[in-house]
Amino acid sequence: MADRVFGSHEKAQRWLRKHSKVLGETPINLLQSETGAVLVEEELHRIDYGIFA
């Protein structure tokens, strides 16, 4: 999903590894749990639709 939202695998990987103020953690670390994965998915939806927090 991140690849699609960001348009490239490289950009998606950078986003996944960069600390997110909104999420309070790096997205890749949040993917370790189902709850965290849902938070990452919701944030990707917000980015995809241009809704920035």
mmCIF entry with sequence, helices, sheets and N, C-alpha, C, O atoms, coordinates in Angstrom:
data_MODEL
# 
_entry.id   MODEL 
# 
_entity.id                         1 
_entity.type                       polymer 
_entity.pdbx_number_of_molecules   1 
# 
_entity_poly.entity_id                      1 
_entity_poly.type                           'polypeptide(L)' 
_entity_poly.nstd_linkage                   no 
_entity_poly.nstd_monomer                   no 
_entity_poly.pdbx_seq_one_letter_code       MADRVFGSHEKAQRWLRKHSKVLGETPINLLQSETGAVLVEEELHRIDYGIFA 
_entity_poly.pdbx_seq_one_letter_code_can   MADRVFGSHEKAQRWLRKHSKVLGETPINLLQSETGAVLVEEELHRIDYGIFA 
_entity_poly.pdbx_strand_id                 A 
# 
loop_
_entity_poly_seq.entity_id 
_entity_poly_seq.num 
_entity_poly_seq.mon_id 
_entity_poly_seq.hetero 
1 1  MET n 
1 2  ALA n 
1 3  ASP n 
1 4  ARG n 
1 5  VAL n 
1 6  PHE n 
1 7  GLY n 
1 8  SER n 
1 9  HIS n 
1 10 GLU n 
1 11 LYS n 
1 12 ALA n 
1 13 GLN n 
1 14 ARG n 
1 15 TRP n 
1 16 LEU n 
1 17 ARG n 
1 18 LYS n 
1 19 HIS n 
1 20 SER n 
1 21 LYS n 
1 22 VAL n 
1 23 LEU n 
1 24 GLY n 
1 25 GLU n 
1 26 THR n 
1 27 PRO n 
1 28 ILE n 
1 29 ASN n 
1 30 LEU n 
1 31 LEU n 
1 32 GLN n 
1 33 SER n 
1 34 GLU n 
1 35 THR n 
1 36 GLY n 
1 37 ALA n 
1 38 VAL n 
1 39 LEU n 
1 40 VAL n 
1 41 GLU n 
1 42 GLU n 
1 43 GLU n 
1 44 LEU n 
1 45 HIS n 
1 46 ARG n 
1 47 ILE n 
1 48 ASP n 
1 49 TYR n 
1 50 GLY n 
1 51 ILE n 
1 52 PHE n 
1 53 ALA n 
# 
_struct_asym.id          A 
_struct_asym.entity_id   1 
# 
loop_
_struct_conf.conf_type_id 
_struct_conf.id 
_struct_conf.pdbx_PDB_helix_id 
_struct_conf.beg_label_comp_id 
_struct_conf.beg_label_asym_id 
_struct_conf.beg_label_seq_id 
_struct_conf.pdbx_beg_PDB_ins_code 
_struct_conf.end_label_comp_id 
_struct_conf.end_label_asym_id 
_struct_conf.end_label_seq_id 
_struct_conf.pdbx_end_PDB_ins_code 
_struct_conf.beg_auth_comp_id 
_struct_conf.beg_auth_asym_id 
_struct_conf.beg_auth_seq_id 
_struct_conf.end_auth_comp_id 
_struct_conf.end_auth_asym_id 
_struct_conf.end_auth_seq_id 
_struct_conf.pdbx_PDB_helix_class 
_struct_conf.details 
_struct_conf.pdbx_PDB_helix_length 
HELX_P HELX_P1 AA1 ALA A 2  ? PHE A 6  ? ALA A 2  PHE A 6  1 ? 5  
HELX_P HELX_P2 AA2 HIS A 9  ? ARG A 17 ? HIS A 9  ARG A 17 1 ? 9  
HELX_P HELX_P3 AA3 PRO A 27 ? LEU A 30 ? PRO A 27 LEU A 30 1 ? 4  
HELX_P HELX_P4 AA4 GLU A 34 ? ASP A 48 ? GLU A 34 ASP A 48 1 ? 15 
# 
_struct_conf_type.id          HELX_P 
_struct_conf_type.criteria    ? 
_struct_conf_type.reference   ? 
# 
loop_
_atom_site.group_PDB 
_atom_site.id 
_atom_site.type_symbol 
_atom_site.label_atom_id 
_atom_site.label_alt_id 
_atom_site.label_comp_id 
_atom_site.label_asym_id 
_atom_site.label_entity_id 
_atom_site.label_seq_id 
_atom_site.pdbx_PDB_ins_code 
_atom_site.Cartn_x 
_atom_site.Cartn_y 
_atom_site.Cartn_z 
_atom_site.occupancy 
_atom_site.B_iso_or_equiv 
_atom_site.pdbx_formal_charge 
_atom_site.auth_seq_id 
_atom_site.auth_comp_id 
_atom_site.auth_asym_id 
_atom_site.auth_atom_id 
_atom_site.pdbx_PDB_model_num 
ATOM 1   N N  . MET A 1 1  ? 0.828  -1.196 0.000  1.00 0.00 ? 1  MET A N  1 
ATOM 2   C CA . MET A 1 1  ? 0.000  0.000  0.000  1.00 0.00 ? 1  MET A CA 1 
ATOM 3   C C  . MET A 1 1  ? 0.874  1.262  0.000  1.00 0.00 ? 1  MET A C  1 
ATOM 4   O O  . MET A 1 1  ? 0.578  2.229  -0.702 1.00 0.00 ? 1  MET A O  1 
ATOM 5   N N  . ALA A 1 2  ? 1.936  1.241  0.783  1.00 0.00 ? 2  ALA A N  1 
ATOM 6   C CA . ALA A 1 2  ? 2.831  2.407  0.839  1.00 0.00 ? 2  ALA A CA 1 
ATOM 7   C C  . ALA A 1 2  ? 3.467  2.670  -0.525 1.00 0.00 ? 2  ALA A C  1 
ATOM 8   O O  . ALA A 1 2  ? 3.616  3.824  -0.928 1.00 0.00 ? 2  ALA A O  1 
ATOM 9   N N  . ASP A 1 3  ? 3.843  1.606  -1.236 1.00 0.00 ? 3  ASP A N  1 
ATOM 10  C CA . ASP A 1 3  ? 4.414  1.782  -2.571 1.00 0.00 ? 3  ASP A CA 1 
ATOM 11  C C  . ASP A 1 3  ? 3.434  2.510  -3.484 1.00 0.00 ? 3  ASP A C  1 
ATOM 12  O O  . ASP A 1 3  ? 3.828  3.405  -4.232 1.00 0.00 ? 3  ASP A O  1 
ATOM 13  N N  . ARG A 1 4  ? 2.170  2.133  -3.426 1.00 0.00 ? 4  ARG A N  1 
ATOM 14  C CA . ARG A 1 4  ? 1.152  2.762  -4.272 1.00 0.00 ? 4  ARG A CA 1 
ATOM 15  C C  . ARG A 1 4  ? 0.941  4.223  -3.873 1.00 0.00 ? 4  ARG A C  1 
ATOM 16  O O  . ARG A 1 4  ? 0.882  5.102  -4.733 1.00 0.00 ? 4  ARG A O  1 
ATOM 17  N N  . VAL A 1 5  ? 0.828  4.477  -2.583 1.00 0.00 ? 5  VAL A N  1 
ATOM 18  C CA . VAL A 1 5  ? 0.568  5.839  -2.096 1.00 0.00 ? 5  VAL A CA 1 
ATOM 19  C C  . VAL A 1 5  ? 1.710  6.779  -2.477 1.00 0.00 ? 5  VAL A C  1 
ATOM 20  O O  . VAL A 1 5  ? 1.474  7.905  -2.915 1.00 0.00 ? 5  VAL A O  1 
ATOM 21  N N  . PHE A 1 6  ? 2.943  6.315  -2.310 1.00 0.00 ? 6  PHE A N  1 
ATOM 22  C CA . PHE A 1 6  ? 4.096  7.175  -2.572 1.00 0.00 ? 6  PHE A CA 1 
ATOM 23  C C  . PHE A 1 6  ? 4.610  7.091  -4.007 1.00 0.00 ? 6  PHE A C  1 
ATOM 24  O O  . PHE A 1 6  ? 5.450  7.894  -4.414 1.00 0.00 ? 6  PHE A O  1 
ATOM 25  N N  . GLY A 1 7  ? 4.117  6.139  -4.764 1.00 0.00 ? 7  GLY A N  1 
ATOM 26  C CA . GLY A 1 7  ? 4.476  6.058  -6.171 1.00 0.00 ? 7  GLY A CA 1 
ATOM 27  C C  . GLY A 1 7  ? 5.784  5.366  -6.464 1.00 0.00 ? 7  GLY A C  1 
ATOM 28  O O  . GLY A 1 7  ? 6.141  5.193  -7.630 1.00 0.00 ? 7  GLY A O  1 
ATOM 29  N N  . SER A 1 8  ? 6.506  4.965  -5.439 1.00 0.00 ? 8  SER A N  1 
ATOM 30  C CA . SER A 1 8  ? 7.746  4.208  -5.656 1.00 0.00 ? 8  SER A CA 1 
ATOM 31  C C  . SER A 1 8  ? 8.109  3.450  -4.388 1.00 0.00 ? 8  SER A C  1 
ATOM 32  O O  . SER A 1 8  ? 7.772  3.860  -3.277 1.00 0.00 ? 8  SER A O  1 
ATOM 33  N N  . HIS A 1 9  ? 8.791  2.352  -4.579 1.00 0.00 ? 9  HIS A N  1 
ATOM 34  C CA . HIS A 1 9  ? 9.221  1.522  -3.460 1.00 0.00 ? 9  HIS A CA 1 
ATOM 35  C C  . HIS A 1 9  ? 10.222 2.278  -2.580 1.00 0.00 ? 9  HIS A C  1 
ATOM 36  O O  . HIS A 1 9  ? 10.167 2.178  -1.355 1.00 0.00 ? 9  HIS A O  1 
ATOM 37  N N  . GLU A 1 10 ? 11.128 3.026  -3.195 1.00 0.00 ? 10 GLU A N  1 
ATOM 38  C CA . GLU A 1 10 ? 12.158 3.745  -2.452 1.00 0.00 ? 10 GLU A CA 1 
ATOM 39  C C  . GLU A 1 10 ? 11.545 4.806  -1.546 1.00 0.00 ? 10 GLU A C  1 
ATOM 40  O O  . GLU A 1 10 ? 11.938 4.932  -0.386 1.00 0.00 ? 10 GLU A O  1 
ATOM 41  N N  . LYS A 1 11 ? 10.579 5.576  -2.068 1.00 0.00 ? 11 LYS A N  1 
ATOM 42  C CA . LYS A 1 11 ? 9.922  6.605  -1.255 1.00 0.00 ? 11 LYS A CA 1 
ATOM 43  C C  . LYS A 1 11 ? 9.127  5.965  -0.119 1.00 0.00 ? 11 LYS A C  1 
ATOM 44  O O  . LYS A 1 11 ? 9.111  6.472  1.003  1.00 0.00 ? 11 LYS A O  1 
ATOM 45  N N  . ALA A 1 12 ? 8.479  4.863  -0.418 1.00 0.00 ? 12 ALA A N  1 
ATOM 46  C CA . ALA A 1 12 ? 7.711  4.165  0.614  1.00 0.00 ? 12 ALA A CA 1 
ATOM 47  C C  . ALA A 1 12 ? 8.635  3.673  1.725  1.00 0.00 ? 12 ALA A C  1 
ATOM 48  O O  . ALA A 1 12 ? 8.310  3.796  2.906  1.00 0.00 ? 12 ALA A O  1 
ATOM 49  N N  . GLN A 1 13 ? 9.775  3.120  1.353  1.00 0.00 ? 13 GLN A N  1 
ATOM 50  C CA . GLN A 1 13 ? 10.717 2.627  2.355  1.00 0.00 ? 13 GLN A CA 1 
ATOM 51  C C  . GLN A 1 13 ? 11.261 3.760  3.220  1.00 0.00 ? 13 GLN A C  1 
ATOM 52  O O  . GLN A 1 13 ? 11.438 3.586  4.426  1.00 0.00 ? 13 GLN A O  1 
ATOM 53  N N  . ARG A 1 14 ? 11.526 4.910  2.622  1.00 0.00 ? 14 ARG A N  1 
ATOM 54  C CA . ARG A 1 14 ? 11.981 6.073  3.404  1.00 0.00 ? 14 ARG A CA 1 
ATOM 55  C C  . ARG A 1 14 ? 10.919 6.470  4.410  1.00 0.00 ? 14 ARG A C  1 
ATOM 56  O O  . ARG A 1 14 ? 11.231 6.724  5.574  1.00 0.00 ? 14 ARG A O  1 
ATOM 57  N N  . TRP A 1 15 ? 9.651  6.529  3.973  1.00 0.00 ? 15 TRP A N  1 
ATOM 58  C CA . TRP A 1 15 ? 8.560  6.917  4.865  1.00 0.00 ? 15 TRP A CA 1 
ATOM 59  C C  . TRP A 1 15 ? 8.410  5.906  6.004  1.00 0.00 ? 15 TRP A C  1 
ATOM 60  O O  . TRP A 1 15 ? 8.217  6.293  7.156  1.00 0.00 ? 15 TRP A O  1 
ATOM 61  N N  . LEU A 1 16 ? 8.496  4.637  5.688  1.00 0.00 ? 16 LEU A N  1 
ATOM 62  C CA . LEU A 1 16 ? 8.326  3.597  6.707  1.00 0.00 ? 16 LEU A CA 1 
ATOM 63  C C  . LEU A 1 16 ? 9.412  3.659  7.780  1.00 0.00 ? 16 LEU A C  1 
ATOM 64  O O  . LEU A 1 16 ? 9.173  3.262  8.920  1.00 0.00 ? 16 LEU A O  1 
ATOM 65  N N  . ARG A 1 17 ? 10.588 4.144  7.434  1.00 0.00 ? 17 ARG A N  1 
ATOM 66  C CA . ARG A 1 17 ? 11.712 4.162  8.371  1.00 0.00 ? 17 ARG A CA 1 
ATOM 67  C C  . ARG A 1 17 ? 11.912 5.508  9.066  1.00 0.00 ? 17 ARG A C  1 
ATOM 68  O O  . ARG A 1 17 ? 12.742 5.618  9.968  1.00 0.00 ? 17 ARG A O  1 
ATOM 69  N N  . LYS A 1 18 ? 11.162 6.528  8.657  1.00 0.00 ? 18 LYS A N  1 
ATOM 70  C CA . LYS A 1 18 ? 11.300 7.863  9.251  1.00 0.00 ? 18 LYS A CA 1 
ATOM 71  C C  . LYS A 1 18 ? 10.309 8.022  10.406 1.00 0.00 ? 18 LYS A C  1 
ATOM 72  O O  . LYS A 1 18 ? 9.153  7.610  10.310 1.00 0.00 ? 18 LYS A O  1 
ATOM 73  N N  . HIS A 1 19 ? 10.779 8.624  11.493 1.00 0.00 ? 19 HIS A N  1 
ATOM 74  C CA . HIS A 1 19 ? 9.898  8.860  12.640 1.00 0.00 ? 19 HIS A CA 1 
ATOM 75  C C  . HIS A 1 19 ? 8.712  9.728  12.223 1.00 0.00 ? 19 HIS A C  1 
ATOM 76  O O  . HIS A 1 19 ? 8.874  10.746 11.550 1.00 0.00 ? 19 HIS A O  1 
ATOM 77  N N  . SER A 1 20 ? 7.536  9.311  12.628 1.00 0.00 ? 20 SER A N  1 
ATOM 78  C CA . SER A 1 20 ? 6.311  10.050 12.317 1.00 0.00 ? 20 SER A CA 1 
ATOM 79  C C  . SER A 1 20 ? 5.817  10.748 13.573 1.00 0.00 ? 20 SER A C  1 
ATOM 80  O O  . SER A 1 20 ? 5.566  10.103 14.591 1.00 0.00 ? 20 SER A O  1 
ATOM 81  N N  . LYS A 1 21 ? 5.677  12.072 13.501 1.00 0.00 ? 21 LYS A N  1 
ATOM 82  C CA . LYS A 1 21 ? 5.126  12.817 14.634 1.00 0.00 ? 21 LYS A CA 1 
ATOM 83  C C  . LYS A 1 21 ? 3.686  12.402 14.900 1.00 0.00 ? 21 LYS A C  1 
ATOM 84  O O  . LYS A 1 21 ? 3.264  12.317 16.053 1.00 0.00 ? 21 LYS A O  1 
ATOM 85  N N  . VAL A 1 22 ? 2.939  12.146 13.843 1.00 0.00 ? 22 VAL A N  1 
ATOM 86  C CA . VAL A 1 22 ? 1.529  11.763 13.974 1.00 0.00 ? 22 VAL A CA 1 
ATOM 87  C C  . VAL A 1 22 ? 1.404  10.403 14.659 1.00 0.00 ? 22 VAL A C  1 
ATOM 88  O O  . VAL A 1 22 ? 0.568  10.225 15.545 1.00 0.00 ? 22 VAL A O  1 
ATOM 89  N N  . LEU A 1 23 ? 2.226  9.460  14.253 1.00 0.00 ? 23 LEU A N  1 
ATOM 90  C CA . LEU A 1 23 ? 2.151  8.110  14.803 1.00 0.00 ? 23 LEU A CA 1 
ATOM 91  C C  . LEU A 1 23 ? 2.957  7.962  16.095 1.00 0.00 ? 23 LEU A C  1 
ATOM 92  O O  . LEU A 1 23 ? 2.723  7.034  16.870 1.00 0.00 ? 23 LEU A O  1 
ATOM 93  N N  . GLY A 1 24 ? 3.904  8.873  16.328 1.00 0.00 ? 24 GLY A N  1 
ATOM 94  C CA . GLY A 1 24 ? 4.732  8.814  17.521 1.00 0.00 ? 24 GLY A CA 1 
ATOM 95  C C  . GLY A 1 24 ? 5.802  7.735  17.477 1.00 0.00 ? 24 GLY A C  1 
ATOM 96  O O  . GLY A 1 24 ? 6.354  7.367  18.514 1.00 0.00 ? 24 GLY A O  1 
ATOM 97  N N  . GLU A 1 25 ? 6.093  7.235  16.312 1.00 0.00 ? 25 GLU A N  1 
ATOM 98  C CA . GLU A 1 25 ? 7.012  6.105  16.128 1.00 0.00 ? 25 GLU A CA 1 
ATOM 99  C C  . GLU A 1 25 ? 7.314  5.984  14.642 1.00 0.00 ? 25 GLU A C  1 
ATOM 100 O O  . GLU A 1 25 ? 6.673  6.636  13.818 1.00 0.00 ? 25 GLU A O  1 
ATOM 101 N N  . THR A 1 26 ? 8.280  5.158  14.301 1.00 0.00 ? 26 THR A N  1 
ATOM 102 C CA . THR A 1 26 ? 8.491  4.871  12.890 1.00 0.00 ? 26 THR A CA 1 
ATOM 103 C C  . THR A 1 26 ? 7.414  3.884  12.443 1.00 0.00 ? 26 THR A C  1 
ATOM 104 O O  . THR A 1 26 ? 7.136  2.916  13.151 1.00 0.00 ? 26 THR A O  1 
ATOM 105 N N  . PRO A 1 27 ? 6.812  4.112  11.295 1.00 0.00 ? 27 PRO A N  1 
ATOM 106 C CA . PRO A 1 27 ? 5.769  3.197  10.826 1.00 0.00 ? 27 PRO A CA 1 
ATOM 107 C C  . PRO A 1 27 ? 6.219  1.739  10.774 1.00 0.00 ? 27 PRO A C  1 
ATOM 108 O O  . PRO A 1 27 ? 5.437  0.840  11.081 1.00 0.00 ? 27 PRO A O  1 
ATOM 109 N N  . ILE A 1 28 ? 7.468  1.499  10.391 1.00 0.00 ? 28 ILE A N  1 
ATOM 110 C CA . ILE A 1 28 ? 7.935  0.112  10.279 1.00 0.00 ? 28 ILE A CA 1 
ATOM 111 C C  . ILE A 1 28 ? 7.898  -0.595 11.631 1.00 0.00 ? 28 ILE A C  1 
ATOM 112 O O  . ILE A 1 28 ? 7.630  -1.795 11.692 1.00 0.00 ? 28 ILE A O  1 
ATOM 113 N N  . ASN A 1 29 ? 8.162  0.129  12.710 1.00 0.00 ? 29 ASN A N  1 
ATOM 114 C CA . ASN A 1 29 ? 8.099  -0.473 14.045 1.00 0.00 ? 29 ASN A CA 1 
ATOM 115 C C  . ASN A 1 29 ? 6.666  -0.778 14.438 1.00 0.00 ? 29 ASN A C  1 
ATOM 116 O O  . ASN A 1 29 ? 6.405  -1.776 15.109 1.00 0.00 ? 29 ASN A O  1 
ATOM 117 N N  . LEU A 1 30 ? 5.747  0.060  14.032 1.00 0.00 ? 30 LEU A N  1 
ATOM 118 C CA . LEU A 1 30 ? 4.340  -0.159 14.364 1.00 0.00 ? 30 LEU A CA 1 
ATOM 119 C C  . LEU A 1 30 ? 3.780  -1.386 13.649 1.00 0.00 ? 30 LEU A C  1 
ATOM 120 O O  . LEU A 1 30 ? 2.807  -1.981 14.112 1.00 0.00 ? 30 LEU A O  1 
ATOM 121 N N  . LEU A 1 31 ? 4.380  -1.765 12.537 1.00 0.00 ? 31 LEU A N  1 
ATOM 122 C CA . LEU A 1 31 ? 3.882  -2.917 11.780 1.00 0.00 ? 31 LEU A CA 1 
ATOM 123 C C  . LEU A 1 31 ? 4.113  -4.247 12.503 1.00 0.00 ? 31 LEU A C  1 
ATOM 124 O O  . LEU A 1 31 ? 3.706  -5.300 12.011 1.00 0.00 ? 31 LEU A O  1 
ATOM 125 N N  . GLN A 1 32 ? 4.760  -4.202 13.661 1.00 0.00 ? 32 GLN A N  1 
ATOM 126 C CA . GLN A 1 32 ? 5.011  -5.412 14.436 1.00 0.00 ? 32 GLN A CA 1 
ATOM 127 C C  . GLN A 1 32 ? 3.748  -5.946 15.106 1.00 0.00 ? 32 GLN A C  1 
ATOM 128 O O  . GLN A 1 32 ? 3.693  -7.111 15.499 1.00 0.00 ? 32 GLN A O  1 
ATOM 129 N N  . SER A 1 33 ? 2.735  -5.090 15.235 1.00 0.00 ? 33 SER A N  1 
ATOM 130 C CA . SER A 1 33 ? 1.483  -5.529 15.869 1.00 0.00 ? 33 SER A CA 1 
ATOM 131 C C  . SER A 1 33 ? 0.304  -5.225 14.952 1.00 0.00 ? 33 SER A C  1 
ATOM 132 O O  . SER A 1 33 ? 0.387  -4.363 14.077 1.00 0.00 ? 33 SER A O  1 
ATOM 133 N N  . GLU A 1 34 ? -0.772 -5.933 15.160 1.00 0.00 ? 34 GLU A N  1 
ATOM 134 C CA . GLU A 1 34 ? -1.971 -5.704 14.349 1.00 0.00 ? 34 GLU A CA 1 
ATOM 135 C C  . GLU A 1 34 ? -2.527 -4.300 14.582 1.00 0.00 ? 34 GLU A C  1 
ATOM 136 O O  . GLU A 1 34 ? -2.947 -3.626 13.642 1.00 0.00 ? 34 GLU A O  1 
ATOM 137 N N  . THR A 1 35 ? -2.526 -3.872 15.827 1.00 0.00 ? 35 THR A N  1 
ATOM 138 C CA . THR A 1 35 ? -3.016 -2.526 16.150 1.00 0.00 ? 35 THR A CA 1 
ATOM 139 C C  . THR A 1 35 ? -2.161 -1.464 15.464 1.00 0.00 ? 35 THR A C  1 
ATOM 140 O O  . THR A 1 35 ? -2.691 -0.507 14.898 1.00 0.00 ? 35 THR A O  1 
ATOM 141 N N  . GLY A 1 36 ? -0.852 -1.630 15.514 1.00 0.00 ? 36 GLY A N  1 
ATOM 142 C CA . GLY A 1 36 ? 0.046  -0.686 14.865 1.00 0.00 ? 36 GLY A CA 1 
ATOM 143 C C  . GLY A 1 36 ? -0.124 -0.686 13.359 1.00 0.00 ? 36 GLY A C  1 
ATOM 144 O O  . GLY A 1 36 ? -0.067 0.367  12.724 1.00 0.00 ? 36 GLY A O  1 
ATOM 145 N N  . ALA A 1 37 ? -0.332 -1.858 12.787 1.00 0.00 ? 37 ALA A N  1 
ATOM 146 C CA . ALA A 1 37 ? -0.535 -1.956 11.337 1.00 0.00 ? 37 ALA A CA 1 
ATOM 147 C C  . ALA A 1 37 ? -1.787 -1.195 10.915 1.00 0.00 ? 37 ALA A C  1 
ATOM 148 O O  . ALA A 1 37 ? -1.804 -0.564 9.859  1.00 0.00 ? 37 ALA A O  1 
ATOM 149 N N  . VAL A 1 38 ? -2.822 -1.250 11.727 1.00 0.00 ? 38 VAL A N  1 
ATOM 150 C CA . VAL A 1 38 ? -4.050 -0.504 11.436 1.00 0.00 ? 38 VAL A CA 1 
ATOM 151 C C  . VAL A 1 38 ? -3.762 0.996  11.476 1.00 0.00 ? 38 VAL A C  1 
ATOM 152 O O  . VAL A 1 38 ? -4.248 1.739  10.622 1.00 0.00 ? 38 VAL A O  1 
ATOM 153 N N  . LEU A 1 39 ? -2.982 1.449  12.452 1.00 0.00 ? 39 LEU A N  1 
ATOM 154 C CA . LEU A 1 39 ? -2.636 2.871  12.539 1.00 0.00 ? 39 LEU A CA 1 
ATOM 155 C C  . LEU A 1 39 ? -1.847 3.323  11.304 1.00 0.00 ? 39 LEU A C  1 
ATOM 156 O O  . LEU A 1 39 ? -2.093 4.401  10.762 1.00 0.00 ? 39 LEU A O  1 
ATOM 157 N N  . VAL A 1 40 ? -0.911 2.499  10.871 1.00 0.00 ? 40 VAL A N  1 
ATOM 158 C CA . VAL A 1 40 ? -0.112 2.816  9.670  1.00 0.00 ? 40 VAL A CA 1 
ATOM 159 C C  . VAL A 1 40 ? -1.017 2.859  8.447  1.00 0.00 ? 40 VAL A C  1 
ATOM 160 O O  . VAL A 1 40 ? -0.903 3.764  7.620  1.00 0.00 ? 40 VAL A O  1 
ATOM 161 N N  . GLU A 1 41 ? -1.906 1.893  8.328  1.00 0.00 ? 41 GLU A N  1 
ATOM 162 C CA . GLU A 1 41 ? -2.827 1.863  7.191  1.00 0.00 ? 41 GLU A CA 1 
ATOM 163 C C  . GLU A 1 41 ? -3.718 3.103  7.177  1.00 0.00 ? 41 GLU A C  1 
ATOM 164 O O  . GLU A 1 41 ? -3.939 3.695  6.120  1.00 0.00 ? 41 GLU A O  1 
ATOM 165 N N  . GLU A 1 42 ? -4.228 3.497  8.335  1.00 0.00 ? 42 GLU A N  1 
ATOM 166 C CA . GLU A 1 42 ? -5.068 4.702  8.413  1.00 0.00 ? 42 GLU A CA 1 
ATOM 167 C C  . GLU A 1 42 ? -4.282 5.940  8.018  1.00 0.00 ? 42 GLU A C  1 
ATOM 168 O O  . GLU A 1 42 ? -4.807 6.813  7.327  1.00 0.00 ? 42 GLU A O  1 
ATOM 169 N N  . GLU A 1 43 ? -3.028 6.027  8.449  1.00 0.00 ? 43 GLU A N  1 
ATOM 170 C CA . GLU A 1 43 ? -2.198 7.177  8.086  1.00 0.00 ? 43 GLU A CA 1 
ATOM 171 C C  . GLU A 1 43 ? -1.926 7.194  6.581  1.00 0.00 ? 43 GLU A C  1 
ATOM 172 O O  . GLU A 1 43 ? -1.923 8.260  5.966  1.00 0.00 ? 43 GLU A O  1 
ATOM 173 N N  . LEU A 1 44 ? -1.699 6.032  5.991  1.00 0.00 ? 44 LEU A N  1 
ATOM 174 C CA . LEU A 1 44 ? -1.501 5.962  4.544  1.00 0.00 ? 44 LEU A CA 1 
ATOM 175 C C  . LEU A 1 44 ? -2.764 6.405  3.794  1.00 0.00 ? 44 LEU A C  1 
ATOM 176 O O  . LEU A 1 44 ? -2.671 7.056  2.754  1.00 0.00 ? 44 LEU A O  1 
ATOM 177 N N  . HIS A 1 45 ? -3.921 6.060  4.310  1.00 0.00 ? 45 HIS A N  1 
ATOM 178 C CA . HIS A 1 45 ? -5.178 6.527  3.700  1.00 0.00 ? 45 HIS A CA 1 
ATOM 179 C C  . HIS A 1 45 ? -5.258 8.050  3.775  1.00 0.00 ? 45 HIS A C  1 
ATOM 180 O O  . HIS A 1 45 ? -5.639 8.699  2.800  1.00 0.00 ? 45 HIS A O  1 
ATOM 181 N N  . ARG A 1 46 ? -4.903 8.624  4.926  1.00 0.00 ? 46 ARG A N  1 
ATOM 182 C CA . ARG A 1 46 ? -4.952 10.091 5.067  1.00 0.00 ? 46 ARG A CA 1 
ATOM 183 C C  . ARG A 1 46 ? -3.995 10.753 4.076  1.00 0.00 ? 46 ARG A C  1 
ATOM 184 O O  . ARG A 1 46 ? -4.346 11.745 3.437  1.00 0.00 ? 46 ARG A O  1 
ATOM 185 N N  . ILE A 1 47 ? -2.791 10.206 3.951  1.00 0.00 ? 47 ILE A N  1 
ATOM 186 C CA . ILE A 1 47 ? -1.810 10.757 3.000  1.00 0.00 ? 47 ILE A CA 1 
ATOM 187 C C  . ILE A 1 47 ? -2.339 10.637 1.576  1.00 0.00 ? 47 ILE A C  1 
ATOM 188 O O  . ILE A 1 47 ? -2.244 11.579 0.789  1.00 0.00 ? 47 ILE A O  1 
ATOM 189 N N  . ASP A 1 48 ? -2.895 9.473  1.249  1.00 0.00 ? 48 ASP A N  1 
ATOM 190 C CA . ASP A 1 48 ? -3.413 9.222  -0.098 1.00 0.00 ? 48 ASP A CA 1 
ATOM 191 C C  . ASP A 1 48 ? -4.516 10.201 -0.466 1.00 0.00 ? 48 ASP A C  1 
ATOM 192 O O  . ASP A 1 48 ? -4.607 10.635 -1.614 1.00 0.00 ? 48 ASP A O  1 
ATOM 193 N N  . TYR A 1 49 ? -5.354 10.551 0.504  1.00 0.00 ? 49 TYR A N  1 
ATOM 194 C CA . TYR A 1 49 ? -6.469 11.460 0.239  1.00 0.00 ? 49 TYR A CA 1 
ATOM 195 C C  . TYR A 1 49 ? -6.150 12.917 0.575  1.00 0.00 ? 49 TYR A C  1 
ATOM 196 O O  . TYR A 1 49 ? -7.027 13.778 0.521  1.00 0.00 ? 49 TYR A O  1 
ATOM 197 N N  . GLY A 1 50 ? -4.888 13.188 0.922  1.00 0.00 ? 50 GLY A N  1 
ATOM 198 C CA . GLY A 1 50 ? -4.473 14.572 1.164  1.00 0.00 ? 50 GLY A CA 1 
ATOM 199 C C  . GLY A 1 50 ? -4.929 15.148 2.477  1.00 0.00 ? 50 GLY A C  1 
ATOM 200 O O  . GLY A 1 50 ? -5.043 16.367 2.613  1.00 0.00 ? 50 GLY A O  1 
ATOM 201 N N  . ILE A 1 51 ? -5.196 14.291 3.454  1.00 0.00 ? 51 ILE A N  1 
ATOM 202 C CA . ILE A 1 51 ? -5.640 14.742 4.767  1.00 0.00 ? 51 ILE A CA 1 
ATOM 203 C C  . ILE A 1 51 ? -4.434 14.676 5.699  1.00 0.00 ? 51 ILE A C  1 
ATOM 204 O O  . ILE A 1 51 ? -4.051 13.595 6.147  1.00 0.00 ? 51 ILE A O  1 
ATOM 205 N N  . PHE A 1 52 ? -3.840 15.825 5.987  1.00 0.00 ? 52 PHE A N  1 
ATOM 206 C CA . PHE A 1 52 ? -2.651 15.842 6.834  1.00 0.00 ? 52 PHE A CA 1 
ATOM 207 C C  . PHE A 1 52 ? -3.021 16.353 8.212  1.00 0.00 ? 52 PHE A C  1 
ATOM 208 O O  . PHE A 1 52 ? -3.779 17.311 8.359  1.00 0.00 ? 52 PHE A O  1 
ATOM 209 N N  . ALA A 1 53 ? -2.469 15.692 9.218  1.00 0.00 ? 53 ALA A N  1 
ATOM 210 C CA . ALA A 1 53 ? -2.746 16.069 10.611 1.00 0.00 ? 53 ALA A CA 1 
ATOM 211 C C  . ALA A 1 53 ? -1.774 17.125 11.070 1.00 0.00 ? 53 ALA A C  1 
ATOM 212 O O  . ALA A 1 53 ? -1.845 17.572 12.215 1.00 0.00 ? 53 ALA A O  1 
# 
